[in-house]
């Protein structure tokens, strides 16, 4: 069977109890999408229907309702239509979909974060609108890098929200990371500059720079973020080394719009998708991977410190089906 590795991935997940636990929770988190991609597809074949234009049209509607999006769904249907001679029932259709979705998710194959860090300090600028889980994502990344033995510094450049600074301080303490912060409403770029300066002086390995997610207008926000990026580069020539965009899966296609907006303005290098915890449709992950030339680096399935994981396309497809 072409996708026999998916069953193996579900069965053993390399024998790790921790991985099995994460896959189980991810599977639960993708329940809405899995219902569409399994039960609803089974129903398409009620009455021994054949794969024809009408069935493919109904399948396209199902894919769109799973937040895969119109353009990506149309592309999937076009690919599936070329394989109809080999599809006689729901199982073959699902296998064909798995292959196509995996191909999309694997286009920008994730590189393990700890395996590509050569600069010191390695600066990660974290961006995203308010409410997506940006601050907690930074905290979880700080904890992840600290567990790997890295010396981590968090820079609180979202000076417009006192709550964000307080929250980052708590995460820094929990993760064993250092933090640079200024008073409320200080110049965000100045905080970023001081953070990079401190990182160089202290021999820091990883710098995580928080940024604002809401100003008076989108133009203001993007200009402020560009200023932070320029300021970081002035202090450290090749930084920021990564620009990580945090998106909320529950916002559906709006997340894709955000990704395009931020990428056009700043050149996003990686994406973290949060809140895949049962309230979201996981199709948005496929839509984003199909629509943008950006590596999907992390997915989050909850609030706990270990609930942010590096994205694994095989694992994700296994959970979808």
N, C-alpha and C positions, 0 to 999 in steps of 0.2 A: 504494500500500500504506500502510495506516494508520501503520505503524511504520517507514516508510522512513528516518526520522531516525536510528533505531538503527543501521542499516547504515552510514549516513554517519558516525555517531559512531565506529563501529569502524574505518571505512576511513581517516579523516583526523585525527580528534581535533584539529581546527583546524590541522592541519599541523604541530603541535609534536612533535618527536622525543621530548621529555621526557614529554609527555602520552601518546604512543603507548607508550612504555616502561612507564609506570605502568599503563595500561590492560591491557597484556599481562601484567604481574605480578599485577594484580588478577584478571584472568581465570584465571590459573593458581591463584591463591589460592582462588577460588570453584569449583574443579574438582568437588568433591564435590556441591555444590548443582546445578551445571550438568548433571552426569550425570543427576540426578533429573529436572530440568526439560527435558531434551532427549531423551536415549536412552530413559529410562523412560517418558516420555510417548509416544514413537514406538511403544513396545511395547504400549501400551494399545489401539492401533488394529489390532493383528495380527488378520488374518482379516476385514478390512473391517467392523469393529465400528462401530456408530453411537453417538452421544453419548446415552446414556440414564442412568437413575438408577444402574445398576450401575457404569458407567464413571466417573461423577462420584464415586461412593463410593471407587473405587480411586484416582482422582486426589487426593481428599482425604487418603487415607492417604499418598500420595507427598509431598504438601505438608507434612504433619506430620513425616515422617521427615527433611525438609530443615531442620528447626528453625523452621519458620514458626509453629508452635504451633497448638493446637486451635481457639481462638476465631478467630484470623486466617484459618486455613484454611477454617473453616466460612463465614466472610464472603466469601472468594474464590469458593468453590463456589456460594454463593447468587447472586453477581453473574454467574458464568459460566453458570449454569443459565438465566438470562434471555436468553442469546445463542446457545443451542444450535441454533436454526434456521439460523444463519449458519456453524456449525461442521461441516465434513464430514470433517476429517482433522486430523492432528497439527499441521500448520503453522498452521491457523486457530486451533486451541486455544492454541498457544503465543502467537500474536499477541494473543489475548484476555487471556491471563495477563499478558503484558507490559504491556498497557494498565492492567489492574487494579493490578498491583504498582507501576507507575510512579505511579499516582494516589495510592496509599498513601504512597509515599516522598516525594511532592511536597506532601503535606498541610501540612507545616511547613517550607516551602521555606527552605533555608539562605541566610542573608545573609552575603556575604563579610565576614570578621572585620575586615579593615582598613577596610571601608566604613561601619562603624557606631560607631566609637570617637570619642566627642566629649569625654568626660571625661579629665582628666589629674590624677593618675594614674588609669588604667583598671585596676581590680582584678579579677582572675580567681581565684576560690577553686576549687582542684582537689581533687575528692574521689573516693573509690573504695576498695574493699577491697584489702588487700595482694596483690600478685602479678598485678594486672591490667595493669601497665605504666604506672602513674601517674607515677612519677618520670621515666621516659624520655620520656613524653608531654610533661611540663613542659619537659624539656630541648629537645625538638624544637620546641615552641611558642616557646621563648625564641630559638632559632636562626631560626625563621621571622620573628618580629617584628624581630629584629636586622637581618636581611637587608632588611627594609622600611624600615630607617633609624630604627627606634624605639629608645629607651633603655629597657632591660629590667632589672628587679630580680626575683630569685627569693627567696622567703621560705621557709626550711626549718622549717616548723612541725610536721613529723613528727619530734618529738624522742624518740620511743620507739624509733626504729631508727637507730643510729649509721651503718649502711650507707647509709641513705637520704640522710643529710646529706652523707656523703662522695661519693656518686654525684651529688647535685645540685651539689656544688662542682666536680666534673669537667665536668658539662654546662655550668655557668655559664662556666667558663673556655673551653670549646670554642665556646660561642655568643657569647662576648664580652659576657656579662651580669654584672651585679653580684649579690651574694648577701648576705642577712642570716641569720645562724645563731647559736644559743646553744649551751650545753653540752648533753650528752645528758640526757634526762629533765627538761629545763626545761619551764616552763608553756607549752604550745603557743600559747595565746591571747596571752601576753606577747610571744612571738616575733612573732606576727602584728601586734600593736600597734606594736612597734618597727620592723617592716618598713614599715608604712604611714607612720609618722613619718619614716623615712629616705627613702622615696619622695617625699614632699612636699618635704623639705629639698633633695633632690638633683635635682629636676626630672625625675623618672622618668616615662616614658610608659605602660609596661605593668608591672604587678605580678602575678606568678604565685605564689600561696600554696599550698605543699604542705601536706597534712594527713595525720593518721594514718589507717590503714586497718584497724587491729585493736586493740581494747582488750579488757578482760575479758568484757564482754557487749555485745550490740548496743545496749542502752540507754545504756551508758557511752559508746560511740562516738558515737552521735547527739547526746547531751548535750554532749560535748566539741566536736563540730563546730558545734553551735548557739552555744556559748560563743565560739568563734573568729569566727563570723559576726557576733555581737553586738559583739564587741570591735572588729572592723574598722569596723562602722557607727558606733561611738562616736567613732572617730578621723576617719573620713571619712563624712559623713552618708549619701550615696547608694550607698556601697560595701557589699559587693562588687557590682560591676556585672554579673558573670557568675558562675554556679556550674556548673562543668563537671564532669560525672560521667564517669569512665573505666571502661569495661566490657571484659571479655575475651570475644571471640566464641566461644572454644573451650568456654566454660562453658554454652553453649546457653540453655535456658529459665531457668536459674539467674540469668543476666544480667538477664533481664526482672524477676525477683523483686527483685534488688538495686536496679534502677532505681526500682521502685515504692516500696521502703523508703526510699531516699534522697530521692526526690521528695516523699513525704509529710512527711518530717522537715524538709527544707531548702528545697524549691522549686527543683529543678534547672532551669536555663535552657538547657543544652546537653549533648550527649552525644558522647563520643569512643569509638569501638569499635576495639579493637586486635586484633592477631593473626589478621587475615584473610589468612593466609599458606599455606593449604592444609590446615591441621589442623582448621579450623573449617567448619561449615556456615553459609553466608551468609544462610540464611533467618531467623536471629535478628534481622538488621537490619530485615527486613520486619515481623517480629513486634513489635519495639520501636516502630517508627514507627506501627504500627496501634494499639497499646495505650496509648500515652502522648502527651500533648499537648506534647512536647518536641522542639525542633529537634535533628536529628542533624547535628553540625557537622563532625566529623572521622572518617576511617577510617585505620587503620594496617595496613600489609602487611609490615612487617619492622622490623629493628633500626637501619637506617641513618638518618642525620639527616634525609633527605628522604622517608622512608617514611611520614610522617603527612601526609595531604592533606585539604583541605576537601572535604566530601561533595558529590558531584554525582549526583543521582538518575538522570539519563540515562546517565551513564557506568556506574553500578552495574548498571542493568538490562541494558545492552549486555554487560557482563561475565557476568551471570547466564545469558544465553542465547547 
